[in-house]
Amino acid sequence: MKVLISVDIEGISGIVHPTETNPDRYDYERGRALMTAEANAVIAGVLDAEPAAVVWVTDAHGTYRNLLPEELDRRARLVRGKPRPLGMLGGVDEHTDAVLFVGYHARAGHGPAVLAHTMADGLLDVRVAGRSIGEIGLNAAMAGHLGVPVVLLSGDDSACAELHDLVPSALTVAVKQALGQGAAVALHPEEARERLRHAAAEAITRRAQVSPLALAGPLEVEVDLSTPFMVDLAILVPGVSHAEGGRGRTVTFTASDFADAYRLILLLAQLATVKPA
């Protein structure tokens, strides 16, 4: 069997501040070490349950170059770097049997939640078929489009609740309780890793009980952007337009299926990082 572990950093135990998630800031090396250790705990749990599993680990934060390759469990394959197909799910395909989200965070505007955002700071909200969803929902639905269930998520309590709302039968591990955007009550890292290893093994064992999150097309998508400049860039993309009535900073498009929606949202997130010349 093939298992994909997608690892972000904001939902790692102990992480509460951008200095721990940004390569240009002083506390980043601690953050990436904690991230790598939690990934290893989940790899171990998967292989406790299925020793013959092929485990792919996808670095899913920022540059996609955060996990320490030399410190990662040698039994796993590392998907690293960008740009790449399917972004935070790089490596997933229809032959994947289960996806696990590690270190994930809640969507933009949701809280209390640690370091909540959706794809990029410039994306204030993403609505698919009228429902607001963040990275958790977008990635779960992309996996679901391929018929793959998300069986486990770790992060703060808000992130766990977000997945439960979408996939009630998935397991979650709350490694911290959010007090706000930059504060939490966190488990000791070793305690968090122990819980993650046990939960990963259980999630793989009961994966048949979890249904993929499937959103059938065509799908109407709305994206709220933070600046008029981002809107000006977004509507240069074929098929993207101002929302009906030219509502401020909202753009919209229709996707034939969720895969098309996901790819275009990834593009809008990248455009949101472009600064005026």
C-alpha positions, 0 to 999 in steps of 0.5 A: 500500500501507498501512504502520503503524509503531508506535513505543514508547520503551523500546527506542530506542537510548540509552534505559535509565532512566525519566527518559528515558521519563516526561514529568514527568522531567528527561531526557524531552525527549532521549528523545522526540527520540531516539524521533522520529529513529528513527521518521523513519529507519524512515519513510525506509526504508519509502519507499525501498522503496515510494515510493508507500506510505501510511505511518501512524505510531502513537505507542505510549508512555504518553500516546501524545503523545511523538513530536514532530509538527513533527519527524516526516517530513512524508510520514507520518500521525501517530496520536496521543492516547488512549484510542483503538481498538486502543491501540498499534496505533491505525490498523491495519486489514485494509487494512494491508499490514505493521506495523513495531515500533520501540523495543519492549521485552521482557515483564514478568519477562523479562531481562536486558531494558531497562525490561521490562514488559507494558502497565502496571506492575500487570500482572505476566504475561499468558498466552494459551492458557497462553503468557506474552506481552508487548506484542510478542506481544499487538500482533503477534497483534492485527495477525495477527488482521486478517491483517497481518504484523509484518515488523520490530522494533527494540529491545534484544536481548531484545526482538528474541529475543521477536519471533523466537520468535513470528515467526521470519521477521521482521527485527529490529534490536538497537539495544542489548544489555541488561545489566539493567533499567536498563543497556545497551550501545547503538549510537550513535543515528546508527548505529542510525538507519542500520541501521533505515533499511536494515532497514525497506526490506528488511522491506517488500521481503520482506513477503510472506515473513512470515506473520501471527501468528494465534491462533485462538479461543476463548482462555483468558486469565490475567492476574497483577496486582500488588495485591489492589485491582487484582484487586477492580477487574478482577473488576467487569468482566463475564466476568472472575473469579478464577482457578480456586481463587481463586489470589491475584492472578490473574484469568481470562476466555475470549475468543471471538477475539483481538480481544476478548482484546486489548481486555479486556487493554487495559482491565485495563491501564488499571484497573491504573493506578487508585489506591485512593480 
